[in-house]
Amino acid sequence: MTAAGNRIAVVTGASSGIGAATARQLAAAGYRVVLTARRKDRIEALAAEINEAGHQATAYALDVTDREAVQTFATAFRTIAVLVNNAGGALGADPVATGDPDDWRQMYETNVIGTLHITQALLPALTASGDGTVVVLSSTAAHATYEGGAGYVAAKNGARVLAETLRLEIVGTPVRVIEVAPGMVKTEEFATTRFRGDTEKAAKVYAGVAEPLTADDVADTIAWAVTRPPHVNIDLLVVRPRAQASNTKVHREL
Ligand SMILES: NC(=O)c1ccc[n+]([C@@H]2O[C@H](COP(=O)([O-])OP(=O)(O)OC[C@H]3O[C@@H](n4cnc5c(N)ncnc54)[C@H](OP(=O)(O)O)[C@@H]3O)[C@@H](O)[C@H]2O)c1
């Protein structure tokens, strides 16, 4: 394990799901976590919870698609040990024939451009730490497509390519790039956001699946990867529940 000490870990999209779980686990591993997301009340509540548990956390409201706001945020840091690019998600599940271009744009803006903004802004501080780690939350959607998934698949492919290319470009600097690609994770908001609040449609995503991954399962893999010794780069972790063999092959007991 690397000694986290007083080192800073920034987590985007820390107001729910995988981001919140990752913030909790990195704080428990000894990092000073900086929680960012658009919903200030939620990240402030989580920061309070982490601090009450005897760890260190601060909250900073941030929309990763707002380049200027991201750049202002970055000026607060001289060195950063870990950046977890988690903010993102899916919108809609329409076929290519009828998909809404606005959904596609928004997914690209958040999952790709948002990751680009914050990674660019924090790269100098990650390098200055002498041992920086960039994590990109892609998805199994970045590795294989599925019907109704094209907009999200395209965006997550963008995030994957950003991670892979950055790794090539910064080799020789003290920063490593880790891609974590989860399959089906049952989080409170992911599917509900995708289906715009339609909880019935959202529930169908997980129907009959005995044990989808939890946010904690994914946070656990992220925390494991970032706490490997600095010379060890876990390029890519693909993590699925046992009941899921591929994006389209899921065992359901209905
Ligand atoms: N759940 C899955 O099955 C699954 C599988 C593979 C990959 N993933 C990926 O894992 C990540 C987390 O997913 P999750 O399941 O935890 O979803 P979630 O609960 O919906 O969390 C998404 C997070 O992203 C934040 N966010 C969205 N747009 C943002 C923006 N413009 N600026 C800043 N923050 C923004 C949200 O916070 P605010 O709304 O407060 O801004 C929220 O904290 C996403 O990138 C998702 O695509 C999820």
The ligand as a Gaussian input file, in Angstrom:
#p B3LYP/6-31G(d) Opt

LIG

0 1
 N      -24.280000       2.229000     -12.131000
 C      -23.747000       1.547000     -13.129000
 O      -24.282000       0.481000     -13.520000
 C      -22.463000       2.003000     -13.779000
 C      -21.764000       1.064000     -14.545000
 C      -20.590000       1.455000     -15.177000
 C      -20.123000       2.750000     -15.048000
 N      -20.826000       3.643000     -14.297000
 C      -20.285000       5.009000     -14.225000
 O      -19.879000       5.259000     -12.892000
 C      -20.054000       6.645000     -12.570000
 C      -20.932000       6.780000     -11.338000
 O      -22.149000       6.116000     -11.560000
 P      -23.234000       5.885000     -10.414000
 O      -23.899000       4.602000     -10.686000
 O      -22.655000       6.138000      -9.081000
 O      -24.285000       7.025000     -10.831000
 P      -25.002000       8.181000     -10.010000
 O      -25.389000       7.709000      -8.650000
 O      -26.066000       8.696000     -10.925000
 O      -23.854000       9.268000      -9.823000
 C      -23.468000      10.152000     -10.817000
 C      -22.675000      11.272000     -10.158000
 O      -22.198000      12.147000     -11.172000
 C      -22.468000      13.476000     -10.768000
 N      -22.579000      14.325000     -11.939000
 C      -23.395000      14.160000     -13.002000
 N      -23.215000      15.181000     -13.858000
 C      -22.283000      16.003000     -13.313000
 C      -21.681000      17.222000     -13.702000
 N      -22.011000      17.841000     -14.848000
 N      -20.741000      17.777000     -12.881000
 C      -20.401000      17.174000     -11.732000
 N      -20.937000      16.019000     -11.295000
 C      -21.871000      15.456000     -12.088000
 C      -23.750000      13.400000      -9.947000
 O      -23.787000      14.460000      -9.011000
 P      -24.662000      15.783000      -9.116000
 O      -25.958000      15.412000      -9.783000
 O      -24.826000      16.203000      -7.684000
 O      -23.820000      16.729000      -9.897000
 C      -23.525000      12.083000      -9.208000
 O      -22.782000      12.302000      -8.023000
 C      -20.646000       7.293000     -13.834000
 O      -19.613000       7.827000     -14.609000
 C      -21.284000       6.105000     -14.554000
 O      -21.407000       6.326000     -15.936000
 C      -21.979000       3.293000     -13.647000

